[in-house]
Amino acid sequence: MALDLSSSAALESLAGQLGLSLETLIVVFIAVLLWKLIWYGLALFRTIEKKHKAWFVVLFAAVFLLNDLGILAILYLIITRKKKKKAKKEKKEEKLEKTSKKKK
């Protein structure tokens, strides 16, 4: 049995209050859902890749409990990206130190 969204009074009322058509409301809802799933998917993938078990649990729970449009996932991705840049910088500095010691 297919769900007929056009007969839903609650959705039509919400769309009317927002000044949108029912079809536009559904498109916006799907876009927000995809936005959230993409960001959480990327963040969860990175937690698995970096073996951050605590972050995985937090983000996994947030997918179901929070309606934050993926902000928590985006923050995690930003935090871990900065650490990655610092690690690359430290590795470069170590290589420079090793090469300068070898030359002496």
N, C-alpha and C positions, 0 to 999 in steps of 0.2 A: 504494500500500500504506500503510495507516494505522499509525501507531506506537501500540502497545499498552503504555501506561505501567504498567498493573497487573501485567504480567509481568516487569517489571524488578526483579531481586533487589537491585541496588545502591540503587535509590530506596526500595524497601520497607525495606531495612536502615537507611538514613539516617533515614527517617521514624520508624522504631521507636526508634532511638537518641535522637532528639529528642523522643520522646513524642507524635508527631503521626500523624495518618492520612496516607496517601499523597495523598489529595485536598487536605487542608489544606496539605501541603508544596508541592504544585503551585500552589495559590492564593497562598501566601506568596512563592514564587519569581516568579510573574507580577507580584505587587504591587511587589516590590523592583525588578524589571526596568522596570516602568512609572515608578516613582519616579525611577530613575536616568535614563531616557530623557527625562523631562519636564525635569529640572534641567539636563541637558546640552543639551537642545534650546533652552531659554531662554538659557543662557550662550553657546552657539554663535551664536544669533540676535543677541545683543548684540555679540559680537565682530565680526560682519559689519557691523552697523549702525554701530559706532564705528570700523571699519577697524583693529582690533587684530590684525594678521596673526600676530604671535608667539603671542598668547593663543589664537588660533584653532587653530594647529598643536598647541599643548600640549593643549588641551581635546579636539581631534579624536583625537589619539593616545591620550589618557587614556580615552576612551570604549571603546577596544579593548584597551588594555593594563592598565588599573587596575580593580580591583574595590573602589572606594572609596564606593559608594552615592551618587555625585554630590557628595561633599563638596568636591572641587576646583572644580566648577562653582558651587556655592553660595558658596564663598569669592570667586570671581571676581565674581559678581553683587553681593555685599556691598561689595567694594572699589570697583567702578565706581559703585555707588549713592552711596557717600559722596562720590566725586569730583563727581558730578552735583549733590549738595546744595551743595557748596562753590562750584561754578560759578554756581549760581543766586544764592547769597548775594553773590558778587563782582559779578554783574551788577546786583543791587539796589543795592549800594553805589555802583557807577559811576553809575547813574541818579540817585541822591541827590546825588552830587557835581556832576553836570552841571546838575541843577535848581537847586542852591544857587549855582552860578557864574552861571547865567542871571539869577537874582534880584538879584545884586550888580551 
